[in-house]
Amino acid sequence: MGVVLIERTERLEGYLAIRELALDLRWSWSHASDVLWRELDSQTWEATRNPWGVLRTVSYDRLDNLLSTPQFAGKLEELLAEKRVAELAPAWFQHAHPTAPLSTIAYFSMEFMLSEALPIYSGGLGNVAGDQLKAASDLGIPVVGVGLLYAQGYFRQMIGPDGNQEALYPVNEPDQLPIQPVRTSSGEWLRLQIDLPGCTLWLRTWEVQVGRTKLYLLDMNDPANPAIYRCITSELYGGGPETRLKQEMILGIGGWQLLRALGIDPQVCHLNEGHAAFAALERARCFQVDHNVPFAEALAITRAGNIFTTHTAVKAGFDRFAPDLMKKYFGAYAENHLGIGIDELLALGRQDAADAREPFNMAYLAIRTSGAVNGVSALHGVVSRSLFQPLFPRWPTPEVPIGHVTNGIHVPTWDSIEADRLWTDVCGKDRWRGDLSTLEVDIRETSDRQLWRLRRISRQALCEEVRSQYLRQRVEDGEIEGGEDDADSVFDPNALTLGFARRFATYKRPALLLQDPQRLTRILTSTERPVQLILAGKAHPQDQEGQELIRLWNNFAKRPELRSRLIFLRDYNMRQAEWLTQGADVWINTPRRPWEASGTSGMKILANGGLNLSELDGWWQEAYAPDIGWALGDGKEHGDDPDIDAMEADALYRFLEEEIIPEFYDRDQDSIPSKWVGRIRESMARLAPRFSANRTVREYTENFYLPAAQGYAARIETVGDASRGIARWKEQLSKFWPKVRFGATSVEETKEGPSFSVEVYLGGLSPDMVKVELYADGEAGLPSHIEAMQRQRGGPVTTGLYRYTARIFSGRPVSEFTPRVVPYHPLARGPLELPNIIWQR
Ligand SMILES: *Cc1c(COP(=O)(O)O)cnc(C)c1O
C-alpha cells in the first residue's frame, strides 16, 4: 500500500510540475522544455507548438509512463527548478532601481501576440504588447497585462482558386489555450459584472503566465449571458463600430475592475493605443469613490499615472465613435457614476468641445487623461506632434507634448536556436537581461565563418518550412494528392532569399516590388545567381484594395517559371513570421513614408543575421547606415504620387540588381561573401541591441513609468488640500484666462545683449500660476530658444499688472523673440494638461 501511495504522490507532483511548465509561456522564448513536449506527443507538438494543448491531448497512460521514466522525470525536475530560480532571482529592475516606489504597471492592449498557441492578435500592435510583456519579465519590471480573450481572434486566411483571399474563423478552444480561469480564494471562478444599456452582463476572467509577468484576459462568452452578448468578444477588429465600442468598454472598464477585484492597485497605467483609454476613466471613477472627491479632481490626480502610446501615423487610424453611440453607452455612466454630464465626457474626446457633431476620438481621450504621451519611433514622434497639434492651438509644433520611445522586439522570442547558440557563445547566457552595454563589442568578435554558417543553417531551415507549406497549399488546391512530394525541386537553400511579410494594407505598398513584373521575373529566374522571394500577409476582410494586392501576387505566383522561386504563404501568422525572419537574407519593407509608425518585422531579422532593404520610414529612419543595409526613398514625404512609387520601384530593382545580388554572390576562397558578412556583423552589433524590447522597456521604465509613479504619488498628497491641487488650478486659470493680456513692452540694448521688459495683466490670477517666456523659433535644425522671464520684485505695478524682464545672450536678433504667457503649476505637465497660451503678437 505504502509504495503505491508514494508512487501516486510522485506522479501527482510530476503532473503538477509539467502542468506548471505547460502553462508558463516562457516556452515561447526559452526552448529548453521543447524536448518534453516532443516526447509526449511529437505530432501534436509539431503541428501546434502548444505545450498545454499537448498535455490536454496526451493519454494518461502515456503521461504516467513518461513521468515514471527517470530521464523524463529528471529533465522535468531540472526545468522546474530553473523556472523557480528565474522567477525569484533579482533582475535588472531590482538592481537598477532597488528603492523605486513602483510596484505595478498595468499594461492595457486590445491585442497581445505572445505565441501562435494563443492567437489573440492581428499584427504589429499585438507584437509590441507581447514582446514588451516578455521583456518586462526578463528584466523584473512589475508589469501586468490586461487584454481580451477572443473566441475566434483575428480572421484566418485561405486563398481561393482565383487568387482571392477568403476569411475563416476557426474557434479558439479555451480548454486548449495556455490560459486558466482566475479563481477567487474560495476557488470560485472570478466573474465580473458590467452594465451595458438595459442589462447587466457577466465577464469571465482568465490569466496567462508569461514568465514572471501575468496577463489577464476578459471575455463575454459566458453561458449565463444572453446569446447576442456572448459574441461581443468573438472577433478581433471584426464587426462594426458598436461592437468595437463594447469591446473597448470591456477592455478599459472591465479591465480596471478586474485589477481591483484582484486587489491590484497599479500606480502606472500604460494605454497601448487609444483603444484602451476607457481604463483612464474607470481609474478616475474608482479614485473618486475611494477618496470622495469630484471627477475633475480624481482625473487630475490619476492622469499623472497614465501613459499613452500612440501607434498611428494618420488621422484615419484613430478610433472614433458617433456622439449618439457614445450617449447610448456612456450617458448613464457619466451622470450616475462620474457625476458629470455626458457633454463634459464627450468634450474629452473632441477637438472642439462645443461641436456637438464631432465624433468621440479615443486618442484624444487618451491624451486628455494621460500624464505622458509617446510615439513609437523618432520620426513618429515628429509626425504625432503634427497630428495632435490641433489639440494645442497656437503652440509651436515642436512643443506639442508628445515624445517617443522607439519600439524593439523581444530577441529571445525571434532568434533562431542557431542564432541563440552563436550569441550565447560570444555574449553569454544572460545577454538580453542586462543593460546590453557590452554586446556591440562582443558580437564583433564573431568570425566570417561563424556568421556565414549561421546564415546557411538558417536559410536551410526556412527552405524546409517553406517546402512543407508549399506541399500543404498544393494539397489544399487539389493539385496533388496528400502523399505526393515534389517539394525537393522547389526552393534552393543556397539561393539569395528575400522575405516580404506583413499586413497587406495599401500604405505598405505590397505591390511595389511587382511594378515591373518582367523585371522581377528576370531577377528571380536567373540560373547563375538565383534569387527566391517568400511573401505572406493578410488584408482586413473589409479592405478591398488590400485584398486586390493579394490577388495580384497570387496570380503572379502561378507563372510556371516562378514555381520554384516565388511563393505566397497563406495565413501569415506568428510561427511563419518566426521562421521567415530567421531564414531570410534580405527583408524588404516598402511603406509609404511616414505611415509606418515604427514597423517591427525588420527588427526581428537583426539578431538572425538578416539585412534590411527598407523605405526610410519608422524605425529604419533612425537605424539605417550605408554599411548595414539599404534605404529606399529620399527621407521625404510625397503622398501617394504614382511617379514617386515608380521611381522607388526602380530603385528597389536597382538595389537588387546592382548591389544586393552581386554582393551576395561575390565569394572568397572559402565561398564566403565577405563584404556581405561584414554588413551582417555590423547590423547585429549596432542594431540588434538597440532595437530590442529590452532597450525599449528600460526606456519606458526610466523615462515614463518611474516619473509617472512619482507624479501620481505627489498628486495624491494634494487630496484634501485644494489650494495645492491641480484641479483647482485648472479651474482658476480657465476662469481668469480671458482677462490675461500683455501691456507695454520695451527692449533696451545693453552691452551684454538686448534686455526685454514686458507688462502682463493677470486679472485675478496669482503670478505663481503662470510663466512668462521669450520664445524664438528653432532654425536650421536647432531647437527653439525659450527664455524664462523674471518677475520684477516688489509686487504688481498696479493691481493685477506685473512687469517681467529677461536678457538674451544668444546673439539672435531681437525681432525673432516673442513674449508669451503660459500656465504653470509645479506638479503639472506643460501644455498637456492645460494648453492655454497667449502671445504678445
Ligand atoms: C512582426 C509581425 C507583424 C508586424 O510586422 P510589420 O512589418 O512591423 O508590420 C505582423 N504580423 C506578424 C505575424 C508578425 O510576426
The ligand as an SDF file (V2000), in Angstrom:
LIG
                    3D

 15 15  0  0  0  0  0  0  0  0999 V2000
    6.1560   41.1470  -36.5580 C   0  0  0  0  0  0  0  0  0  0  0  0
    4.8360   40.7950  -37.0980 C   0  0  0  0  0  0  0  0  0  0  0  0
    3.9960   41.7890  -37.6290 C   0  0  0  0  0  0  0  0  0  0  0  0
    4.4260   43.2350  -37.7180 C   0  0  0  0  0  0  0  0  0  0  0  0
    5.1810   43.4000  -38.8700 O   0  0  0  0  0  0  0  0  0  0  0  0
    5.4530   44.8400  -39.5090 P   0  0  0  0  0  0  0  0  0  0  0  0
    6.3140   44.6020  -40.6500 O   0  0  0  0  0  0  0  0  0  0  0  0
    6.0710   45.6510  -38.4500 O   0  0  0  0  0  0  0  0  0  0  0  0
    4.1290   45.3730  -39.9030 O   0  0  0  0  0  0  0  0  0  0  0  0
    2.7660   41.4180  -38.1350 C   0  0  0  0  0  0  0  0  0  0  0  0
    2.3610   40.1390  -38.1070 N   0  0  0  0  0  0  0  0  0  0  0  0
    3.1290   39.1570  -37.6120 C   0  0  0  0  0  0  0  0  0  0  0  0
    2.6160   37.7600  -37.6100 C   0  0  0  0  0  0  0  0  0  0  0  0
    4.3860   39.4510  -37.0850 C   0  0  0  0  0  0  0  0  0  0  0  0
    5.1360   38.4860  -36.5640 O   0  0  0  0  0  0  0  0  0  0  0  0
  1  2  1  0
  2  3  1  0
  2 14  2  0
  3  4  1  0
  3 10  2  0
  4  5  1  0
  5  6  1  0
  6  7  2  0
  6  8  1  0
  6  9  1  0
 10 11  1  0
 11 12  2  0
 12 13  1  0
 12 14  1  0
 14 15  1  0
M  END
$$$$
